[in-house]
Amino acid sequence: GQNIDQPTEMTATEGAIVQINCTYQTSGFNGLFWYQQHAGEAPTFLSYNVLDGLEEKGRFSSFLSRSKGYSYLLLKELQMKDSASYLCAVRPYGGRRALTFGSGTRLQVQP
Amino acid sequence: EAGVTQFPSHSVIEKGQTVTLRCDPISGHDNLYWYRRVMGKEIKFLLHFVKESKQDESGMPNNRFLAERTGGTYSTLKVQPAELEDSGVYFCASSQETRTYEQYFGPGTRLTVT
């Protein structure tokens, strides 16, 4: 079976750093994705991890530990426009490309 | 480069009626996916096309749902007859044949069945 957990809501202050965690238990693993989704809009791709370690892309970084079934998304220098839902998704092993999503973490950035 | 587009953006139909959703992927993307999100739940996979062929339809809930991708370009998802539990947001995504196969999503079609 597939199970992906992430916190439902988080609040942070403009200019601060926030870490959004994601744990997964899936029948296979071939990569973990983070997406950002503003209300009423399309999910947009943020990052991809398939090997253990940290991937940095500007203000956003994503970390993966396959042995622990754990990932986090780190957002630095938070801006008001970062208020959105952040979706963790896993691609299973094998030829399947289907993504299994968590329920998403709604981040509210306050002034 | 144009992104993934979906039509309509909203649809309100009565139980028992038929609705057809359309998705236009990014030009050149052979892979096309349908997902849906019902109220309060996570986004769930429905099916995956590679060009015009159904590669994986393991997420299709039942035979009231029919997806097509004639010619390997745009895709349609028909729900016939619609039931109340079909209400939700239907997302389409597309991807290229790359190392990561990251999927680019459309804005979704919000379907309300009354």
gemmi code that builds the backbone of each chain (N, CA, C; Angstrom):
import gemmi

chains = {
    "A": [
        ("GLY", (0.815, -1.189, 0.000), (0.000, 0.000, 0.000), (0.853, 1.246, 0.000)),
        ("GLN", (0.187, 2.386, -0.141), (0.885, 3.658, -0.215), (0.361, 4.560, 0.891)),
        ("ASN", (1.261, 5.180, 1.625), (0.865, 6.103, 2.673), (1.874, 7.234, 2.734)),
        ("ILE", (1.385, 8.442, 2.596), (2.254, 9.614, 2.660), (1.661, 10.592, 3.664)),
        ("ASP", (2.481, 10.987, 4.636), (2.014, 11.875, 5.691), (2.767, 13.186, 5.679)),
        ("GLN", (2.036, 14.255, 5.823), (2.619, 15.574, 5.987), (1.665, 16.398, 6.846)),
        ("PRO", (2.197, 17.403, 7.559), (1.321, 18.194, 8.433), (0.259, 18.913, 7.608)),
        ("THR", (-0.892, 19.110, 8.223), (-2.008, 19.732, 7.511), (-1.792, 21.218, 7.306)),
        ("GLU", (-1.352, 21.882, 8.362), (-1.172, 23.332, 8.292), (0.082, 23.760, 9.033)),
        ("MET", (0.692, 24.842, 8.544), (1.823, 25.453, 9.236), (1.717, 26.968, 9.058)),
        ("THR", (2.246, 27.660, 10.036), (2.287, 29.121, 9.979), (3.709, 29.577, 10.232)),
        ("ALA", (4.150, 30.572, 9.472), (5.508, 31.091, 9.647), (5.490, 32.592, 9.360)),
        ("THR", (6.588, 33.224, 9.729), (6.691, 34.671, 9.604), (7.521, 35.053, 8.387)),
        ("GLU", (7.127, 36.100, 7.736), (7.864, 36.631, 6.589), (9.337, 36.815, 6.957)),
        ("GLY", (10.219, 36.350, 6.066), (11.650, 36.460, 6.294), (12.271, 35.291, 7.033)),
        ("ALA", (11.426, 34.449, 7.612), (11.924, 33.318, 8.398), (12.191, 32.104, 7.500)),
        ("ILE", (12.538, 30.990, 8.160), (12.764, 29.703, 7.492), (11.710, 28.722, 7.988)),
        ("VAL", (11.182, 27.909, 7.088), (10.219, 26.892, 7.514), (10.586, 25.562, 6.865)),
        ("GLN", (10.374, 24.506, 7.615), (10.654, 23.157, 7.128), (9.354, 22.356, 7.124)),
        ("ILE", (9.013, 21.813, 5.979), (7.795, 21.003, 5.843), (8.228, 19.561, 5.666)),
        ("ASN", (7.795, 18.720, 6.579), (8.205, 17.317, 6.571), (7.224, 16.422, 5.827)),
        ("CYS", (7.759, 15.335, 5.319), (6.940, 14.347, 4.617), (7.517, 12.967, 4.909)),
        ("THR", (6.689, 12.072, 5.397), (7.119, 10.685, 5.574), (6.278, 9.810, 4.666)),
        ("TYR", (6.911, 8.754, 4.171), (6.186, 7.919, 3.226), (6.452, 6.444, 3.496)),
        ("GLN", (5.442, 5.652, 3.198), (5.552, 4.194, 3.210), (4.892, 3.745, 1.919)),
        ("THR", (5.709, 3.345, 0.971), (5.169, 2.954, -0.327), (5.708, 1.582, -0.705)),
        ("SER", (5.032, 0.949, -1.621), (5.415, -0.397, -2.036), (6.666, -0.381, -2.887)),
        ("GLY", (7.064, 0.765, -3.346), (8.301, 0.925, -4.094), (8.652, 2.395, -4.106)),
        ("PHE", (9.849, 2.708, -4.571), (10.260, 4.120, -4.579), (11.140, 4.392, -5.786)),
        ("ASN", (10.754, 5.415, -6.534), (11.556, 5.832, -7.684), (11.527, 7.348, -7.802)),
        ("GLY", (11.577, 8.013, -6.652), (11.665, 9.459, -6.687), (10.591, 10.142, -5.873)),
        ("LEU", (10.944, 11.272, -5.300), (10.004, 12.064, -4.501), (9.975, 13.488, -5.049)),
        ("PHE", (8.775, 13.999, -5.193), (8.565, 15.321, -5.770), (7.910, 16.233, -4.742)),
        ("TRP", (8.225, 17.510, -4.835), (7.498, 18.540, -4.103), (6.866, 19.486, -5.121)),
        ("TYR", (5.597, 19.784, -4.860), (4.855, 20.724, -5.689), (4.307, 21.830, -4.810)),
        ("GLN", (4.158, 23.008, -5.390), (3.507, 24.133, -4.737), (2.172, 24.370, -5.444)),
        ("GLN", (1.130, 24.608, -4.659), (-0.162, 24.882, -5.268), (-0.833, 26.061, -4.576)),
        ("HIS", (-1.019, 27.148, -5.317), (-1.824, 28.252, -4.818), (-3.284, 27.924, -5.067)),
        ("ALA", (-4.140, 28.464, -4.218), (-5.563, 28.155, -4.274), (-6.126, 28.387, -5.668)),
        ("GLY", (-6.784, 27.372, -6.205), (-7.429, 27.492, -7.503), (-6.497, 27.422, -8.694)),
        ("GLU", (-5.224, 27.131, -8.432), (-4.270, 27.087, -9.535), (-3.684, 25.688, -9.696)),
        ("ALA", (-2.866, 25.530, -10.722), (-2.221, 24.247, -10.983), (-1.085, 24.016, -9.995)),
        ("PRO", (-0.897, 22.767, -9.559), (0.320, 22.443, -8.813), (1.529, 22.717, -9.698)),
        ("THR", (2.552, 23.356, -9.147), (3.759, 23.629, -9.922), (4.941, 22.901, -9.315)),
        ("PHE", (5.756, 22.333, -10.174), (6.903, 21.522, -9.761), (7.938, 22.371, -9.040)),
        ("LEU", (8.391, 21.874, -7.881), (9.437, 22.567, -7.125), (10.748, 21.796, -7.136)),
        ("SER", (10.682, 20.495, -6.813), (11.929, 19.756, -6.667), (11.711, 18.271, -6.840)),
        ("TYR", (12.828, 17.587, -7.064), (12.834, 16.141, -7.264), (14.045, 15.561, -6.554)),
        ("ASN", (13.821, 14.522, -5.760), (14.918, 13.792, -5.103), (14.755, 12.308, -5.383)),
        ("VAL", (15.831, 11.678, -5.770), (15.800, 10.219, -5.918), (16.941, 9.584, -5.129)),
        ("LEU", (17.993, 10.346, -4.883), (19.107, 9.876, -4.057), (19.090, 10.616, -2.720)),
        ("ASP", (19.692, 10.011, -1.715), (19.746, 10.633, -0.400), (20.529, 11.939, -0.464)),
        ("GLY", (20.067, 12.884, 0.305), (20.808, 14.136, 0.396), (19.952, 15.343, 0.109)),
        ("LEU", (20.616, 16.455, 0.006), (19.964, 17.755, -0.132), (20.111, 18.277, -1.547)),
        ("GLU", (18.991, 18.741, -2.103), (18.983, 19.411, -3.396), (18.583, 20.859, -3.150)),
        ("GLU", (19.432, 21.785, -3.591), (19.142, 23.197, -3.345), (18.816, 23.905, -4.643)),
        ("LYS", (17.773, 24.736, -4.576), (17.362, 25.497, -5.750), (16.866, 26.852, -5.274)),
        ("GLY", (17.770, 27.798, -5.219), (17.402, 29.133, -4.774), (16.982, 29.139, -3.317)),
        ("ARG", (15.812, 29.694, -3.048), (15.339, 29.769, -1.655), (14.771, 28.439, -1.169)),
        ("PHE", (14.571, 27.502, -2.099), (13.978, 26.218, -1.738), (15.030, 25.112, -1.770)),
        ("SER", (14.972, 24.226, -0.780), (15.826, 23.050, -0.741), (14.958, 21.857, -0.377)),
        ("SER", (15.343, 20.683, -0.872), (14.610, 19.479, -0.501), (15.610, 18.398, -0.124)),
        ("PHE", (15.251, 17.659, 0.918), (16.121, 16.615, 1.470), (15.410, 15.284, 1.410)),
        ("LEU", (16.191, 14.234, 1.200), (15.620, 12.881, 1.164), (16.497, 11.913, 1.949)),
        ("SER", (15.838, 11.061, 2.743), (16.477, 9.905, 3.354), (15.624, 8.697, 2.994)),
        ("ARG", (16.118, 7.867, 2.090), (15.345, 6.712, 1.652), (15.223, 5.666, 2.749)),
        ("SER", (16.273, 5.494, 3.538), (16.229, 4.474, 4.599), (15.183, 4.815, 5.655)),
        ("LYS", (14.934, 6.103, 5.845), (13.950, 6.528, 6.843), (12.591, 6.834, 6.221)),
        ("GLY", (12.486, 6.789, 4.917), (11.217, 7.140, 4.276), (10.811, 8.559, 4.614)),
        ("TYR", (11.744, 9.489, 4.466), (11.548, 10.844, 4.999), (12.107, 11.868, 4.025)),
        ("SER", (11.371, 12.954, 3.900), (11.827, 14.075, 3.104), (11.389, 15.360, 3.787)),
        ("TYR", (12.067, 16.425, 3.509), (11.570, 17.730, 3.924), (11.827, 18.754, 2.841)),
        ("LEU", (10.990, 19.763, 2.838), (11.140, 20.927, 1.971), (11.477, 22.109, 2.871)),
        ("LEU", (12.559, 22.784, 2.560), (13.008, 23.917, 3.356), (12.819, 25.192, 2.539)),
        ("LEU", (12.100, 26.132, 3.101), (11.886, 27.411, 2.439), (12.571, 28.499, 3.257)),
        ("LYS", (13.465, 29.207, 2.623), (14.210, 30.271, 3.311), (13.688, 31.644, 2.898)),
        ("GLU", (13.987, 32.639, 3.737), (13.625, 34.030, 3.425), (12.180, 34.112, 2.940)),
        ("LEU", (11.295, 33.607, 3.770), (9.902, 33.491, 3.382), (9.318, 34.821, 2.905)),
        ("GLN", (8.510, 34.717, 1.874), (7.801, 35.866, 1.334), (6.303, 35.591, 1.419)),
        ("MET", (5.532, 36.655, 1.392), (4.080, 36.488, 1.505), (3.549, 35.592, 0.389)),
        ("LYS", (4.154, 35.688, -0.786), (3.678, 34.890, -1.929), (3.937, 33.393, -1.761)),
        ("ASP", (4.716, 33.029, -0.730), (4.955, 31.606, -0.468), (3.773, 30.952, 0.238)),
        ("SER", (2.787, 31.748, 0.634), (1.571, 31.179, 1.226), (0.872, 30.329, 0.161)),
        ("ALA", (0.788, 29.031, 0.416), (0.276, 28.084, -0.574), (0.212, 26.720, 0.083)),
        ("SER", (-0.288, 25.750, -0.660), (-0.201, 24.357, -0.223), (1.028, 23.721, -0.848)),
        ("TYR", (1.694, 22.888, -0.078), (2.899, 22.195, -0.547), (2.614, 20.700, -0.516)),
        ("LEU", (2.748, 20.089, -1.691), (2.363, 18.701, -1.880), (3.600, 17.828, -2.023)),
        ("CYS", (3.648, 16.775, -1.246), (4.703, 15.765, -1.334), (4.136, 14.614, -2.164)),
        ("ALA", (4.900, 14.115, -3.126), (4.412, 13.031, -3.986), (5.535, 12.045, -4.260)),
        ("VAL", (5.186, 10.779, -4.263), (6.167, 9.713, -4.490), (5.834, 8.983, -5.780)),
        ("ARG", (6.864, 8.670, -6.539), (6.669, 7.826, -7.721), (7.136, 6.422, -7.367)),
        ("PRO", (6.277, 5.409, -7.583), (6.647, 4.053, -7.195), (7.711, 3.469, -8.113)),
        ("TYR", (8.265, 2.355, -7.713), (9.319, 1.695, -8.475), (8.741, 1.071, -9.732)),
        ("GLY", (9.569, 0.840, -10.680), (9.122, 0.181, -11.890), (8.730, 1.166, -12.957)),
        ("GLY", (8.043, 0.691, -13.948), (7.709, 1.542, -15.075), (6.579, 2.506, -14.839)),
        ("ARG", (5.895, 2.391, -13.706), (4.748, 3.266, -13.458), (5.201, 4.698, -13.220)),
        ("ARG", (4.524, 5.633, -13.850), (4.846, 7.044, -13.683), (3.852, 7.744, -12.749)),
        ("ALA", (2.823, 7.018, -12.355), (1.783, 7.635, -11.523), (2.381, 8.156, -10.227)),
        ("LEU", (1.993, 9.332, -9.828), (2.429, 9.895, -8.555), (1.393, 9.620, -7.473)),
        ("THR", (1.896, 9.291, -6.286), (1.041, 9.156, -5.108), (1.273, 10.393, -4.252)),
        ("PHE", (0.221, 11.132, -3.994), (0.323, 12.407, -3.286), (-0.050, 12.290, -1.823)),
        ("GLY", (0.587, 13.112, -1.001), (0.093, 13.358, 0.342), (-1.040, 14.365, 0.266)),
        ("SER", (-1.656, 14.629, 1.406), (-2.800, 15.546, 1.426), (-2.401, 17.011, 1.308)),
        ("GLY", (-1.115, 17.279, 1.443), (-0.662, 18.657, 1.301), (-0.562, 19.386, 2.627)),
        ("THR", (0.366, 20.329, 2.685), (0.545, 21.180, 3.860), (0.218, 22.604, 3.457)),
        ("ARG", (-0.766, 23.191, 4.125), (-1.137, 24.575, 3.835), (-0.281, 25.498, 4.678)),
        ("LEU", (0.567, 26.275, 4.017), (1.476, 27.188, 4.706), (0.918, 28.606, 4.636)),
        ("GLN", (0.825, 29.226, 5.792), (0.393, 30.624, 5.881), (1.581, 31.457, 6.338)),
        ("VAL", (1.995, 32.403, 5.511), (3.088, 33.302, 5.873), (2.474, 34.605, 6.375)),
        ("GLN", (2.875, 34.957, 7.588), (2.334, 36.168, 8.216), (3.371, 37.283, 8.209)),
        ("PRO", (2.902, 38.538, 8.173), (3.856, 39.679, 8.168), (4.637, 39.741, 9.471)),
    ],
    "B": [
        ("GLU", (6.433, 29.136, -24.001), (5.819, 27.809, -24.190), (4.523, 27.739, -23.400)),
        ("ALA", (3.438, 27.346, -24.063), (2.155, 27.250, -23.389), (2.177, 26.069, -22.435)),
        ("GLY", (1.470, 26.243, -21.316), (1.391, 25.171, -20.340), (0.263, 24.225, -20.665)),
        ("VAL", (-0.036, 23.349, -19.729), (-1.148, 22.421, -19.867), (-2.447, 23.206, -19.693)),
        ("THR", (-3.368, 23.013, -20.619), (-4.646, 23.716, -20.517), (-5.770, 22.706, -20.375)),
        ("GLN", (-6.810, 23.121, -19.665), (-7.961, 22.250, -19.438), (-9.241, 23.048, -19.668)),
        ("PHE", (-10.226, 22.320, -20.172), (-11.512, 22.950, -20.457), (-12.638, 21.989, -20.119)),
        ("PRO", (-13.723, 22.443, -19.479), (-13.910, 23.795, -18.955), (-13.197, 23.962, -17.617)),
        ("SER", (-13.204, 25.161, -17.090), (-12.618, 25.371, -15.777), (-13.587, 24.935, -14.682)),
        ("HIS", (-14.874, 25.091, -14.951), (-15.906, 24.658, -14.021), (-17.026, 23.986, -14.803)),
        ("SER", (-17.654, 23.001, -14.178), (-18.818, 22.365, -14.775), (-19.765, 21.934, -13.665)),
        ("VAL", (-21.007, 22.320, -13.811), (-22.025, 21.894, -12.855), (-23.075, 21.103, -13.627)),
        ("ILE", (-23.263, 19.845, -13.241), (-24.227, 18.990, -13.940), (-25.076, 18.265, -12.914)),
        ("GLU", (-26.169, 17.707, -13.388), (-27.034, 16.937, -12.507), (-26.641, 15.464, -12.553)),
        ("LYS", (-26.923, 14.811, -11.472), (-26.689, 13.355, -11.403), (-27.360, 12.680, -12.587)),
        ("GLY", (-26.622, 11.769, -13.226), (-27.155, 11.044, -14.360), (-26.774, 11.637, -15.708)),
        ("GLN", (-26.313, 12.890, -15.689), (-25.904, 13.507, -16.942), (-24.487, 13.089, -17.308)),
        ("THR", (-24.082, 13.519, -18.505), (-22.755, 13.207, -19.028), (-21.920, 14.483, -19.088)),
        ("VAL", (-20.646, 14.346, -18.780), (-19.745, 15.490, -18.893), (-18.455, 15.019, -19.544)),
        ("THR", (-17.899, 15.857, -20.392), (-16.626, 15.558, -21.044), (-15.628, 16.656, -20.725)),
        ("LEU", (-14.508, 16.255, -20.161), (-13.441, 17.179, -19.816), (-12.342, 17.054, -20.856)),
        ("ARG", (-11.705, 18.176, -21.150), (-10.655, 18.143, -22.164), (-9.342, 18.634, -21.585)),
        ("CYS", (-8.259, 18.034, -22.051), (-6.917, 18.438, -21.632), (-6.026, 18.569, -22.857)),
        ("ASP", (-5.333, 19.684, -22.954), (-4.309, 19.873, -23.981), (-2.952, 19.916, -23.294)),
        ("PRO", (-2.112, 18.918, -23.536), (-0.815, 18.881, -22.864), (0.154, 19.884, -23.486)),
        ("ILE", (1.313, 20.005, -22.871), (2.378, 20.816, -23.445), (2.819, 20.160, -24.753)),
        ("SER", (3.008, 20.956, -25.763), (3.383, 20.431, -27.072), (4.663, 19.598, -26.975)),
        ("GLY", (4.605, 18.406, -27.557), (5.780, 17.536, -27.555), (5.846, 16.571, -26.395)),
        ("HIS", (4.937, 16.714, -25.437), (4.907, 15.785, -24.300), (4.112, 14.545, -24.686)),
        ("ASP", (4.795, 13.413, -24.694), (4.124, 12.168, -25.047), (3.289, 11.609, -23.893)),
        ("ASN", (3.699, 11.936, -22.665), (3.017, 11.392, -21.490), (1.925, 12.353, -21.022)),
        ("LEU", (0.742, 11.791, -20.805), (-0.387, 12.581, -20.326), (-1.067, 11.813, -19.209)),
        ("TYR", (-1.381, 12.512, -18.145), (-1.945, 11.889, -16.945), (-3.230, 12.598, -16.554)),
        ("TRP", (-4.135, 11.829, -15.973), (-5.324, 12.399, -15.335), (-5.283, 12.056, -13.846)),
        ("TYR", (-5.599, 13.055, -13.045), (-5.707, 12.905, -11.598), (-7.003, 13.585, -11.166)),
        ("ARG", (-7.452, 13.279, -9.957), (-8.566, 14.045, -9.410), (-8.397, 14.192, -7.904)),
        ("ARG", (-9.014, 15.273, -7.419), (-9.002, 15.548, -5.994), (-10.443, 15.761, -5.547)),
        ("VAL", (-10.913, 14.851, -4.722), (-12.241, 15.042, -4.164), (-12.104, 15.824, -2.869)),
        ("MET", (-13.191, 16.442, -2.444), (-13.166, 17.365, -1.305), (-12.454, 16.773, -0.087)),
        ("GLY", (-11.443, 17.489, 0.396), (-10.768, 17.096, 1.626), (-9.798, 15.947, 1.494)),
        ("LYS", (-9.639, 15.448, 0.291), (-8.747, 14.292, 0.114), (-7.525, 14.682, -0.706)),
        ("GLU", (-6.594, 13.746, -0.830), (-5.408, 14.013, -1.612), (-5.678, 13.818, -3.097)),
        ("ILE", (-4.794, 14.362, -3.915), (-4.866, 14.157, -5.358), (-4.584, 12.687, -5.647)),
        ("LYS", (-5.456, 12.082, -6.450), (-5.292, 10.657, -6.759), (-5.187, 10.424, -8.254)),
        ("PHE", (-4.318, 9.536, -8.601), (-4.047, 9.170, -9.988), (-5.233, 8.437, -10.589)),
        ("LEU", (-5.536, 8.751, -11.855), (-6.573, 8.033, -12.590), (-5.961, 7.181, -13.695)),
        ("LEU", (-5.266, 7.824, -14.644), (-4.623, 7.037, -15.684), (-3.521, 7.805, -16.382)),
        ("HIS", (-2.756, 7.062, -17.178), (-1.563, 7.566, -17.857), (-1.576, 7.101, -19.307)),
        ("PHE", (-1.431, 8.062, -20.215), (-1.267, 7.773, -21.643), (0.193, 7.974, -22.039)),
        ("VAL", (0.669, 7.117, -22.910), (1.883, 7.404, -23.646), (1.452, 7.508, -25.109)),
        ("LYS", (1.566, 8.691, -25.633), (0.986, 9.003, -26.946), (-0.494, 8.623, -26.891)),
        ("GLU", (-0.956, 7.779, -27.801), (-2.391, 7.470, -27.790), (-2.739, 6.222, -26.994)),
        ("SER", (-1.730, 5.558, -26.435), (-1.960, 4.289, -25.738), (-2.112, 4.485, -24.235)),
        ("LYS", (-3.057, 3.749, -23.650), (-3.217, 3.753, -22.200), (-2.122, 2.894, -21.588)),
        ("GLN", (-1.233, 3.522, -20.872), (-0.112, 2.822, -20.252), (-0.508, 2.242, -18.897)),
        ("ASP", (-1.343, 2.979, -18.178), (-1.707, 2.589, -16.816), (-3.066, 3.201, -16.514)),
        ("GLU", (-4.060, 2.365, -16.339), (-5.384, 2.893, -15.985), (-5.853, 2.310, -14.663)),
        ("SER", (-4.897, 2.000, -13.809), (-5.203, 1.347, -12.542), (-6.001, 2.225, -11.579)),
        ("GLY", (-5.994, 3.541, -11.804), (-6.696, 4.431, -10.897), (-8.118, 4.777, -11.309)),
        ("MET", (-8.543, 4.309, -12.457), (-9.900, 4.620, -12.926), (-10.895, 3.962, -11.978)),
        ("PRO", (-11.833, 4.739, -11.429), (-12.688, 4.200, -10.372), (-13.704, 3.161, -10.843)),
        ("ASN", (-14.231, 3.312, -12.030), (-15.220, 2.363, -12.534), (-15.459, 2.633, -14.020)),
        ("ASN", (-16.345, 1.837, -14.615), (-16.525, 1.949, -16.061), (-17.417, 3.121, -16.474)),
        ("ARG", (-17.770, 3.979, -15.549), (-18.473, 5.203, -15.947), (-17.481, 6.252, -16.462)),
        ("PHE", (-16.216, 5.994, -16.293), (-15.171, 6.913, -16.723), (-14.501, 6.357, -17.975)),
        ("LEU", (-14.422, 7.204, -19.011), (-13.789, 6.791, -20.255), (-12.819, 7.877, -20.701)),
        ("ALA", (-11.569, 7.511, -20.851), (-10.550, 8.465, -21.292), (-10.065, 8.078, -22.674)),
        ("GLU", (-9.834, 9.099, -23.490), (-9.325, 8.863, -24.833), (-8.252, 9.890, -25.155)),
        ("ARG", (-7.386, 9.493, -26.062), (-6.349, 10.412, -26.539), (-6.058, 10.068, -27.994)),
        ("THR", (-7.013, 10.300, -28.816), (-6.897, 10.002, -30.236), (-5.835, 10.884, -30.877)),
        ("GLY", (-4.921, 10.249, -31.623), (-3.883, 11.025, -32.283), (-2.733, 11.412, -31.388)),
        ("GLY", (-2.827, 11.065, -30.132), (-1.732, 11.334, -29.212), (-1.522, 12.781, -28.855)),
        ("THR", (-2.541, 13.619, -29.081), (-2.389, 15.028, -28.703), (-3.251, 15.316, -27.481)),
        ("TYR", (-4.416, 15.944, -27.689), (-5.255, 16.257, -26.538), (-5.964, 14.997, -26.050)),
        ("SER", (-6.498, 15.091, -24.859), (-7.212, 13.957, -24.254), (-8.561, 14.425, -23.735)),
        ("THR", (-9.501, 13.505, -23.712), (-10.803, 13.771, -23.101), (-11.080, 12.732, -22.025)),
        ("LEU", (-11.800, 13.159, -21.019), (-12.247, 12.268, -19.953), (-13.759, 12.455, -19.837)),
        ("LYS", (-14.474, 11.383, -20.141), (-15.935, 11.437, -20.111), (-16.448, 10.702, -18.894)),
        ("VAL", (-17.398, 11.299, -18.231), (-18.053, 10.659, -17.093), (-19.518, 10.480, -17.464)),
        ("GLN", (-19.967, 9.216, -17.517), (-21.314, 8.912, -17.982), (-21.826, 7.625, -17.365)),
        ("PRO", (-22.909, 7.658, -16.584), (-23.581, 8.843, -16.062), (-22.879, 9.344, -14.796)),
        ("ALA", (-22.918, 10.637, -14.583), (-22.242, 11.202, -13.417), (-23.007, 10.893, -12.130)),
        ("GLU", (-22.255, 10.651, -11.060), (-22.803, 10.429, -9.737), (-22.295, 11.529, -8.796)),
        ("LEU", (-22.964, 11.666, -7.668), (-22.610, 12.731, -6.722), (-21.143, 12.639, -6.283)),
        ("GLU", (-20.673, 11.391, -6.081), (-19.298, 11.217, -5.584), (-18.229, 11.542, -6.619)),
        ("ASP", (-18.654, 11.850, -7.846), (-17.679, 12.224, -8.872), (-17.267, 13.691, -8.757)),
        ("SER", (-17.928, 14.433, -7.910), (-17.585, 15.845, -7.719), (-16.153, 15.972, -7.221)),
        ("GLY", (-15.447, 16.961, -7.745), (-14.074, 17.191, -7.338), (-13.353, 18.003, -8.403)),
        ("VAL", (-12.055, 18.106, -8.259), (-11.237, 18.805, -9.249), (-10.440, 17.776, -10.025)),
        ("TYR", (-10.568, 17.821, -11.329), (-9.873, 16.887, -12.210), (-8.681, 17.601, -12.833)),
        ("PHE", (-7.515, 17.071, -12.546), (-6.280, 17.649, -13.053), (-5.723, 16.788, -14.175)),
        ("CYS", (-5.135, 17.459, -15.129), (-4.386, 16.810, -16.185), (-2.926, 17.242, -16.044)),
        ("ALA", (-2.021, 16.363, -16.376), (-0.603, 16.690, -16.331), (0.080, 16.056, -17.533)),
        ("SER", (1.223, 16.606, -17.910), (1.988, 15.995, -18.996), (3.468, 16.019, -18.655)),
        ("SER", (4.211, 15.139, -19.303), (5.649, 15.086, -19.062), (6.368, 14.611, -20.309)),
        ("GLN", (7.652, 14.962, -20.351), (8.514, 14.480, -21.429), (9.239, 13.223, -20.972)),
        ("GLU", (9.937, 12.613, -21.886), (10.784, 11.469, -21.569), (12.135, 12.007, -21.109)),
        ("THR", (12.224, 12.344, -19.827), (13.472, 12.846, -19.261), (13.847, 11.990, -18.059)),
        ("ARG", (14.961, 12.294, -17.464), (15.422, 11.505, -16.318), (14.432, 11.556, -15.160)),
        ("THR", (13.851, 12.717, -14.953), (12.986, 12.881, -13.797), (11.506, 12.707, -14.131)),
        ("TYR", (11.127, 12.872, -15.399), (9.721, 12.780, -15.792), (8.831, 13.689, -14.953)),
        ("GLU", (9.343, 14.883, -14.608), (8.490, 15.739, -13.793), (7.236, 16.103, -14.570)),
        ("GLN", (6.144, 16.097, -13.854), (4.850, 16.305, -14.472), (4.416, 17.753, -14.297)),
        ("TYR", (3.912, 18.324, -15.376), (3.432, 19.692, -15.385), (1.914, 19.648, -15.410)),
        ("PHE", (1.329, 20.296, -14.432), (-0.106, 20.205, -14.235), (-0.860, 21.365, -14.856)),
        ("GLY", (-2.077, 21.062, -15.269), (-3.013, 22.096, -15.675), (-3.749, 22.636, -14.468)),
        ("PRO", (-4.570, 23.678, -14.668), (-5.270, 24.314, -13.552), (-6.442, 23.516, -13.020)),
        ("GLY", (-6.833, 22.484, -13.739), (-7.915, 21.631, -13.266), (-9.279, 22.053, -13.756)),
        ("THR", (-10.189, 21.093, -13.753), (-11.616, 21.337, -14.004), (-12.360, 20.997, -12.726)),
        ("ARG", (-13.091, 21.983, -12.203), (-13.890, 21.721, -10.997), (-15.244, 21.206, -11.436)),
        ("LEU", (-15.531, 19.957, -11.102), (-16.800, 19.319, -11.475), (-17.690, 19.226, -10.251)),
        ("THR", (-18.883, 19.735, -10.391), (-19.879, 19.620, -9.327), (-21.075, 18.862, -9.866)),
        ("VAL", (-21.392, 17.754, -9.220), (-22.555, 16.952, -9.601), (-23.623, 17.155, -8.532)),
        ("THR", (-24.808, 17.623, -8.946), (-25.876, 17.924, -7.972), (-27.035, 16.932, -8.094)),
    ],
}
model = gemmi.Model(1)
for chain_id, residues in chains.items():
    chain = gemmi.Chain(chain_id)
    for i, (resn, *xyz) in enumerate(residues, 1):
        res = gemmi.Residue()
        res.name, res.seqid = resn, gemmi.SeqId(i, " ")
        for name, pos in zip(("N", "CA", "C"), xyz):
            atom = gemmi.Atom()
            atom.name, atom.element = name, gemmi.Element(name[0])
            atom.pos, atom.b_iso = gemmi.Position(*pos), 0.0
            res.add_atom(atom)
        chain.add_residue(res)
    model.add_chain(chain)
structure = gemmi.Structure()
structure.add_model(model)
structure.setup_entities()
